[in-house]
Amino acid sequence: MYGLWRPRVLGAWKVPATGPLILAVNHSHNIDGPMVMGVAPRPVHFLIKKEAFVGPLDPFLTGIGQLKVDRHTTDRTAITRALDVLGQGGVLGIFPEGTRGEGDFASLRAGLAYFAVRGGAPIVPVAVLGSSERRGRLIKALPPLRHRVDVVFGEPFDAGDGSGRRTRRALDEATERIQKELTAHLENARRLTGR
């Protein structure tokens, strides 16, 4: 990432050094995940759509510990593997919006709340800014080479209410808490970076 673009990483010190953790990353461009993997202070295992695991990317993504998920069904294998990452004290990366979009955390899916509550892991919000501002001249699908991309890590927070409940209502309440935290972090990151 540092060879192709100019990442500016802010708040990486806020990421706990040990223990299970979830990075909740906004998603507006296809380099957001690789950018976070490249600059995060700990190895990250992202849930990635199964369509990305094609050709030589399949063994590469699998080899670096990324998790294949079928977004069109309840993928029990992906859920088990993600919970295993957290159970082993690892870092799970999730795009809470489920797909690439505006990157504003406007529409969250329930998966993030489920993993946070079930895995007992705090969430660190991550804002990637600048990846979709301009298109490259050589490769239109990527930002221009040497373009600055900001990655802003936020304060860790717990999604659950501390009761340990995993009911539908508890997950809905956790999703609301997550939405507020992520939106506030994104606004703060934009102020901080001027983007």
MIKE-379829 format. One record per atom (N, C-alpha, C): x, y, z. Coordinates in steps of 0.02 Angstrom, whole numbers, padded with zeros to 5 digits, always signed. Each point is the difference from the previous one (the first is absolute). Example, Ala and Ser with C-alpha at 12.3 -4.5 7.8 and 13.67 -1.06 7.14 Angstrom:
BEGIN
+00660-00284+00390/-00045+00059+00000/+00045+00060+00000/-00018+00053-00036/+00042+00059+00003/-00039+00055+00037/
This chain:
BEGIN
+00041-00060+00000/-00041+00060+00000/+00043+00063+00000/+00054-00002+00040/+00044+00058+00003/+00038+00011-00065/+00010-00052-00039/+00035+00006-00063/-00043+00030-00055/-00065-00010+00003/-00045+00023-00053/-00034+00067+00017/-00019+00008+00064/-00034+00061+00021/+00036+00030+00059/-00027+00053+00027/+00029+00032+00059/-00049-00003+00058/-00004-00057+00034/-00046-00005+00056/+00023+00045+00058/-00049+00034+00029/+00012+00037+00062/-00042-00036+00053/+00032-00028+00049/-00034-00041+00050/-00004+00040+00065/-00062+00008+00024/-00012+00038+00061/-00035-00045+00051/+00022+00003+00062/-00034-00036+00054/+00016-00073+00006/+00050-00025-00035/+00016-00072+00004/+00017-00022+00071/+00023+00046+00041/+00017-00015+00070/-00063-00018+00040/-00059+00016-00025/-00062-00016+00035/-00019-00074-00006/+00030-00034-00047/-00016-00071-00011/+00032-00041+00056/-00041-00036+00040/+00028-00041+00053/+00051-00050-00028/+00056-00008+00036/+00055-00042-00024/-00016-00075+00003/-00046-00020+00044/-00016-00071+00006/-00075-00008+00009/-00022-00061-00007/-00070-00017+00013/-00043+00004-00063/-00059-00030+00003/-00045+00001-00058/-00022+00071-00015/-00007+00015-00064/-00016+00067-00021/-00034-00001-00068/-00045+00047-00011/-00031+00007-00066/+00015+00069-00026/+00026+00004-00061/+00009+00063-00035/-00061+00010-00045/-00039+00052+00012/-00058+00016-00041/+00020+00056-00048/+00006-00018-00064/+00029+00044-00050/-00052+00025-00049/-00002+00066-00013/-00044+00024-00053/+00027-00025-00067/-00044-00002-00051/+00021-00033-00062/-00027+00039-00060/+00043+00041-00030/-00020+00037-00060/+00042-00018-00061/+00053-00039+00010/+00044-00018-00056/+00029-00069+00012/+00019-00034-00054/+00026-00068+00007/+00069-00004+00032/+00035+00056+00009/+00065-00004+00034/-00006+00010+00076/-00061+00015+00025/-00007+00014+00071/+00023-00058+00044/-00021-00060-00015/+00021-00059+00038/+00075-00011-00002/+00029-00005-00060/+00073-00008-00004/+00038+00056+00034/-00026+00062-00004/+00033+00056+00032/+00002-00010+00076/-00057-00020+00029/-00002-00011+00073/+00045-00058+00019/-00001-00054-00040/+00045-00057+00014/+00073+00021-00001/+00016+00045-00046/+00070+00022-00007/+00025+00047+00054/-00046+00037+00032/+00022+00050+00048/-00020-00015+00073/-00044-00049+00011/-00023-00016+00067/+00058-00025+00043/-00001+00016+00065/+00055-00022+00043/-00003-00074+00018/-00054-00035-00018/-00006-00072+00012/-00025-00033-00063/+00015-00065-00010/-00027-00035-00058/-00076-00002+00002/-00032+00010-00058/-00073+00004-00005/-00025-00056-00045/-00054-00033+00022/-00034-00051-00040/-00067+00029-00021/-00005+00021-00063/-00062+00030-00025/-00049-00052-00025/-00064+00013+00010/-00053-00038-00033/-00006+00031-00070/+00014-00041-00051/+00000+00025-00069/-00048-00041-00042/-00038+00033-00044/-00048-00036-00041/+00034-00055-00040/-00035-00057-00006/+00029-00058-00033/+00017+00013-00073/-00034+00049-00031/+00014+00016-00070/+00071+00026-00011/+00032+00025+00053/+00068+00025-00007/+00052-00056-00002/-00020-00060+00022/+00046-00056+00003/+00000-00038-00067/+00027+00032-00052/+00003-00030-00066/+00072-00003-00024/+00014-00050-00040/+00067-00007-00030/+00055+00001+00052/+00056+00036-00014/+00056+00001+00047/-00015+00037+00065/-00054+00041+00001/-00018+00035+00062/-00024-00049+00054/-00030-00056-00021/-00027-00047+00049/+00054-00026+00047/+00054-00032-00025/+00051-00024+00047/+00037+00057+00036/+00006+00058-00033/+00033+00056+00032/-00040+00025+00060/-00065+00015-00011/-00042+00025+00054/-00007-00051+00057/-00008-00063-00019/-00004-00053+00051/+00065-00005+00038/+00056+00005-00035/+00066-00006+00031/+00016+00056+00050/-00028+00059-00012/+00013+00055+00047/-00056+00006+00053/-00042-00052+00004/-00048-00004+00055/-00066+00035-00010/-00017+00017-00062/-00065+00033-00011/-00056-00052-00003/-00060+00020+00017/-00056-00046+00008/-00051+00010-00055/-00015-00053-00035/-00048+00001-00055/-00071-00003+00028/-00044+00045-00024/-00069+00000+00024/-00049+00006-00058/-00054-00039+00004/-00054+00004-00048/-00050+00051+00027/-00005+00058-00032/-00043+00054+00026/-00074-00012-00013/-00017-00050-00039/-00069-00011-00020/-00037-00052+00042/+00035-00027+00049/-00031-00050+00044/+00033+00004+00068/-00026-00037+00048/+00033-00004+00065/+00057-00049-00006/+00060+00026-00005/+00059-00041-00013/+00030-00023+00067/-00022-00059+00022/+00020-00026+00066/+00076-00013+00004/+00030-00020-00055/+00072-00012+00001/+00038+00065+00013/-00021+00054-00035/+00033+00065+00010/-00012+00025+00071/-00060-00010+00026/-00015+00022+00069/+00045-00036+00050/+00006-00066-00009/+00042-00040+00045/+00072+00022-00004/+00025+00011-00060/+00070+00021-00008/+00012+00069+00030/-00048+00046-00008/+00007+00066+00028/+00001-00002+00076/-00045-00040+00028/-00001-00007+00073/+00063-00034+00026/+00028-00046-00040/+00064-00032+00018/+00056+00052+00004/+00001+00047-00048/+00051+00053+00001/-00004+00039+00065/-00062+00018+00019/-00009+00038+00063/+00016-00044+00060/-00020-00064-00003/+00014-00046+00056/+00074-00010+00012/+00040+00008-00052/+00073-00007+00006/+00034+00067+00015/-00041+00052+00014/+00029+00065+00016/+00022+00040-00060/-00026-00017-00059/+00020+00035-00061/-00043+00060-00017/+00016+00030-00057/-00036+00060-00023/-00042-00018-00061/-00064+00013+00005/-00047-00012-00054/-00017+00067-00033/+00008+00004-00065/-00017+00061-00037/-00068-00009-00033/-00043+00049+00008/-00068-00004-00028/-00017+00067-00033/-00032-00005-00058/-00031+00058-00031/-00073-00002+00021/-00021+00038+00050/-00066-00007+00028/-00057+00014-00048/+00014+00037-00054/-00052+00014-00049/-00011-00060-00047/+00045-00048+00004/-00008-00061-00040/+00025+00004-00071/+00005+00059-00028/+00022+00008-00068/+00028+00070-00010/+00035+00010-00055/+00028+00066-00014/-00057+00049-00014/+00007+00060+00025/-00051+00051-00011/+00028+00069+00012/-00038+00042+00034/+00023+00068+00016/+00053+00000+00054/+00005-00054+00038/+00049-00003+00054/-00017+00043+00059/-00066+00011+00011/-00021+00045+00054/-00034-00036+00058/+00003-00066+00001/-00031-00040+00054/-00075+00012+00005/-00033+00021-00055/-00071+00017+00003/-00045-00061+00009/+00018-00056-00030/-00043-00059+00005/+00042-00060+00024/-00006-00015+00064/+00038-00055+00029/-00039-00064-00003/+00035-00055-00011/-00031-00065+00005/+00013-00026+00071/-00039-00050+00020/+00002-00024+00069/+00062-00042+00016/+00038-00021-00049/+00057-00044+00012/+00051+00027+00048/+00015+00064-00004/+00050+00030+00044/-00022-00006+00073/-00063+00016+00014/-00025-00005+00069/+00003-00072+00024/-00017-00047-00043/+00001-00070+00019/+00071-00021+00020/+00049+00015-00041/+00069-00020+00015/+00027+00035+00063/-00018+00063+00009/+00024+00038+00058/-00029-00029+00065/-00066-00013-00001/-00033-00025+00060/+00019-00073+00012/-00004-00041-00051/+00014-00072+00007/+00073-00013+00014/+00045+00038-00032/+00072-00010+00008/+00029+00038+00059/-00041+00042+00033/+00025+00039+00056/+00058+00046-00017/-00001+00026-00062/+00056+00041-00023/-00019+00073-00005/+00045+00044+00022/-00012+00072-00011/+00006+00016-00074/-00029+00056-00019/+00002+00022-00070/+00043+00063-00004/+00044+00002-00049/+00038+00061-00015/-00026+00026-00067/-00030+00059-00001/-00022+00028-00064/+00060+00023-00041/-00003-00012-00065/+00055+00020-00045/-00031+00038-00059/+00024+00060-00012/-00022+00039-00058/+00057+00003-00051/-00015-00022-00061/+00047+00006-00055/-00026+00057-00044/+00039+00053-00006/-00021+00059-00037/+00049+00016-00056/-00027+00017-00057/+00042+00020-00057/+00010-00054-00052/-00022-00062+00015/+00011-00054-00048/-00044+00007-00062/-00057+00035+00006/-00045+00005-00058/-00007+00072-00025/+00045+00044+00021/-00004+00071-00021/+00014+00009-00075/+00053-00033-00024/+00020+00009-00070/+00016-00068-00030/-00007-00004-00066/+00018-00061-00035/+00070+00007-00029/+00035-00056-00002/+00067+00000-00028/+00000+00008-00076/+00056+00025-00027/+00005+00007-00073/+00016-00066-00033/+00045-00039+00032/+00020-00064-00030/-00052-00054+00011/-00023-00007+00061/-00050-00050+00017/-00059+00037+00031/-00053+00006-00039/-00057+00041+00020/-00034-00026+00064/+00005-00065+00014/-00034-00029+00058/+00037+00013+00065/+00059+00030-00003/+00040+00014+00060/+00011+00075+00009/+00013+00022+00061/+00019+00070+00009/+00067+00013-00035/+00015+00063-00016/+00064+00014-00033/+00059-00023+00044/+00053-00021-00033/+00060-00020+00037/+00025+00059+00041/+00025-00014+00059/+00028+00048+00048/-00054+00047+00028/-00064-00016-00011/-00055+00039+00028/-00003-00012+00075/-00015+00052+00040/-00005-00008+00072/-00067-00032+00019/+00004-00052+00041/-00059-00033+00026/+00007+00001+00076/-00051+00026+00034/+00001+00004+00073/-00035-00060+00030/+00031-00031+00050/-00030-00054+00038/-00001+00022+00073/-00061+00009+00026/-00008+00027+00068/-00032-00052+00045/+00038-00022+00051/-00025-00049+00049/-00032+00038+00058/-00057-00024+00023/-00035+00032+00055/+00010-00036+00066/-00035+00025+00051/+00002-00030+00067/-00039-00066+00000/+00027-00052+00032/-00038-00063+00006/-00062+00010+00044/-00054-00035-00017/-00061+00003+00040/-00033-00069+00000/-00041-00012+00050/-00038-00063+00004/-00069+00012-00028/-00022-00047-00043/-00066+00007-00031/-00056-00023+00045/+00014-00050+00041/-00052-00027+00043/-00015+00045+00059/-00053-00016+00037/-00019+00040+00058/+00030-00027+00065/+00043-00050-00006/+00032-00029+00058/-00039-00057+00032/-00060-00014-00025/-00041-00053+00029/+00018-00069-00028/+00032-00001-00057/+00017-00064-00032/-00059-00029-00040/-00056+00036-00002/-00058-00024-00039/+00016-00002-00074/-00027-00051-00033/+00009-00007-00073/-00067-00005-00036/-00051+00030+00029/-00067-00002-00030/-00002+00046-00060/-00054-00006-00039/-00009+00043-00058/-00001+00074+00022/-00034+00013+00056/-00005+00069+00025/+00069+00025+00021/+00039-00042+00034/+00067+00020+00021/+00044+00016-00060/-00006-00039-00054/+00040+00013-00060/-00023+00063-00035/-00066+00013+00000/-00025+00062-00030/+00025+00061+00038/+00000-00005+00067/+00025+00055+00041/+00075+00010-00012/+00036-00056-00006/+00072+00005-00013/+00013+00032-00068/-00040-00017-00050/+00008+00029-00066/-00011+00076+00002/-00049+00022+00040/-00012+00072+00007/+00060+00035+00033/+00027-00032+00052/+00059+00028+00034/+00059+00004-00049/+00009-00053-00038/+00055-00003-00049/-00008+00056-00052/-00061+00007-00026/-00014+00052-00051/+00020+00069+00026/-00019+00016+00061/+00016+00065+00029/+00076+00009+00007/+00034-00051+00025/+00072+00004+00011/+00037+00008-00067/-00019-00040-00050/+00034+00003-00064/-00011+00066-00036/-00062+00024+00003/-00016+00064-00032/+00039+00057+00033/+00002+00000+00066/+00038+00052+00036/+00074-00004-00017/+00027-00061-00005/+00071-00008-00017/+00014+00027-00070/-00044-00015-00047/+00010+00023-00069/-00001+00076-00003/-00047+00031+00035/-00003+00074+00002/+00064+00028+00030/+00024-00030+00054/+00061+00023+00032/+00060-00009-00047/+00003-00057-00034/+00055-00013-00047/+00001+00051-00056/-00059+00018-00025/-00003+00050-00054/+00024+00068+00025/-00019+00018+00061/+00024+00063+00029/+00076-00001+00008/+00024-00056+00026/+00071-00008+00015/+00044+00005-00063/-00025-00031-00054/+00039-00003-00062/-00017+00055-00050/-00055+00035+00011/-00021+00052-00048/-00031-00028-00063/-00027-00062+00005/-00030-00031-00060/-00075-00006+00006/
